[in-house]
Amino acid sequence: MDGYVIGLSIDPSPWLRLYGELSYPPKNIKSVRPDMFAPNWLLRNDDFLINPEYPDWYNARIVNIGIEINYPIFKFLGNTTIGYDLRMYEEGKVIYDHVDGGAIYFDEDAPWELEHTVKIAQELDTAITLEVSYHNGRSPFNNFYFQHTSILSVGLRFNPDYTVTMLDTNKN
């Protein structure tokens, strides 16, 4: 998104990770200020979106913070990972009139938009992990960017042993 990103991840213990990240576009990039994913019904001029008047202090920032706990709760299975991720979008102050296919406008009193994701993963052995996650906020698919959604997903992750040699090209 052509923005600047500053992040920090710390591990205060072997089983705990805390992280944070700030993303913001530079003031002189108009194409992402803040409408990189703006709806197609908005007016454009020379491939740039015609923006409403934003205050100078507004910068379409995104703040991301989270926590991960990775600990063998069920020692006979493997590690259990529990994580929480919070994303805060300053773009919540930009109101998209998607009902009427109208313009966008800035609401200084609107709150930042929040997005929450919780994930639980349990290793079943050294090769398979069962994962369950819940996401509430913006759709993770950019084509549904303006829709808020709640998604529950369940899946398996296959973690093959990287030391297994499928084909040894060094054999004579």
C-alpha positions in Angstrom: 0.0 0.0 0.0 3.0 2.3 -0.4 3.0 3.2 3.3 5.5 3.3 6.0 5.4 0.5 8.6 7.0 0.4 12.0 6.7 -2.8 14.0 7.9 -4.3 17.2 7.7 -7.9 18.4 8.9 -9.0 21.8 9.1 -12.4 23.5 9.1 -11.7 27.3 9.0 -15.5 27.9 9.5 -18.6 25.7 5.7 -19.1 25.5 4.5 -15.5 25.1 4.8 -13.0 22.2 3.5 -9.5 22.1 3.6 -7.4 19.0 2.5 -4.1 17.6 2.7 -2.3 14.2 1.9 1.2 12.9 1.2 1.7 9.2 0.7 5.1 7.6 1.0 6.5 4.0 3.2 9.5 3.5 1.4 12.8 3.0 2.5 13.3 -0.6 0.9 10.0 -1.9 -2.6 11.0 -2.9 -3.6 7.6 -4.4 -3.6 5.9 -1.0 -4.9 8.8 1.1 -7.0 6.9 2.2 -8.8 5.4 -0.8 -6.6 2.7 -2.3 -9.6 0.3 -2.1 -12.3 3.0 -2.7 -15.4 1.8 -4.4 -15.6 1.9 -8.2 -18.6 4.4 -8.3 -16.5 7.3 -7.0 -15.3 9.9 -9.5 -11.7 9.7 -10.8 -9.5 12.2 -12.5 -6.4 11.0 -14.3 -6.5 7.7 -12.4 -6.6 9.4 -9.0 -9.7 9.5 -6.9 -11.3 12.9 -6.3 -11.0 13.1 -2.5 -13.2 15.0 -0.1 -11.4 17.6 2.0 -9.6 15.7 4.7 -8.1 17.6 7.7 -4.3 17.9 7.6 -3.9 15.7 10.7 -5.7 12.8 9.1 -3.3 10.2 7.7 -5.2 6.9 7.2 -3.2 5.2 9.9 -3.6 1.5 10.8 -2.5 0.3 14.3 -2.2 -3.4 14.8 -1.5 -5.0 18.2 -1.7 -8.6 19.4 -0.7 -11.4 21.7 0.2 -15.1 21.2 0.5 -17.7 23.8 2.3 -20.9 22.7 2.3 -23.6 25.4 1.8 -27.4 25.6 -1.5 -27.5 27.5 -2.1 -31.1 26.4 1.5 -32.4 26.7 0.7 -35.7 25.0 -0.3 -33.8 21.8 2.0 -30.9 21.4 1.9 -27.1 21.6 -1.4 -25.2 21.9 -1.3 -21.7 20.4 -3.9 -19.0 21.4 -3.7 -15.6 19.7 -5.6 -12.4 19.7 -5.1 -9.7 17.0 -6.7 -6.2 17.1 -6.5 -3.8 14.0 -7.6 -0.2 14.3 -8.3 1.8 11.2 -8.3 5.6 11.2 -10.2 5.2 8.0 -13.3 4.6 10.2 -13.6 8.4 10.1 -14.2 8.2 6.3 -17.9 7.4 5.5 -18.6 5.7 2.2 -22.1 6.3 0.9 -22.4 2.8 -0.6 -26.2 2.6 -0.3 -26.7 5.3 -2.9 -23.5 4.8 -4.8 -22.5 8.3 -3.7 -19.4 10.1 -2.6 -17.3 9.7 0.5 -17.1 12.2 3.2 -15.1 12.7 6.4 -16.7 12.6 9.8 -14.3 13.9 12.5 -16.4 12.6 15.3 -16.6 9.0 14.0 -14.5 6.4 15.9 -11.6 4.4 14.4 -12.8 1.2 12.9 -11.9 -2.0 14.9 -11.3 -5.5 13.7 -10.8 -8.5 16.0 -9.4 -12.0 15.3 -9.0 -14.9 17.7 -7.2 -18.1 16.8 -6.6 -21.4 18.6 -4.3 -24.0 17.1 -3.5 -27.4 18.6 -0.7 -29.6 17.3 -2.1 -33.2 17.0 1.4 -34.6 16.4 4.6 -33.2 14.8 3.0 -33.1 11.3 -0.6 -32.0 11.8 -2.2 -28.9 13.5 -5.9 -28.3 13.9 -6.8 -24.6 13.7 -10.0 -22.7 14.6 -10.2 -18.9 14.1 -12.9 -16.2 14.4 -12.7 -12.9 12.6 -15.0 -9.9 13.2 -14.5 -6.8 11.2 -13.6 -6.0 7.6 -13.8 -8.8 5.1 -10.4 -10.3 4.6 -11.2 -10.4 0.9 -10.5 -7.0 -0.8 -13.4 -7.5 -3.2 -15.8 -7.2 -0.2 -13.7 -4.5 1.5 -16.7 -2.4 2.6 -18.6 -5.2 4.2 -18.2 -6.1 7.8 -18.4 -9.7 8.5 -17.9 -12.4 11.1 -16.1 -15.5 9.9 -15.5 -18.8 11.7 -13.0 -21.0 10.1 -11.7 -24.5 10.9 -8.8 -26.1 9.2 -5.9 -28.5 9.3 -2.3 -27.5 8.7 0.2 -30.1 7.4 3.7 -29.5 8.7 5.9 -32.0 6.8 9.3 -32.8 8.3 11.6 -30.7 6.2 14.5 -33.2 6.8 12.7 -35.9 4.7 14.4 -36.2 1.3 11.9 -36.8 -1.5 14.5 -37.1 -4.3 18.3 -37.2 -3.7 20.0 -35.8 -6.8 23.5 -36.4 -5.3 23.3 -40.2 -5.5 25.6 -41.8 -8.0 
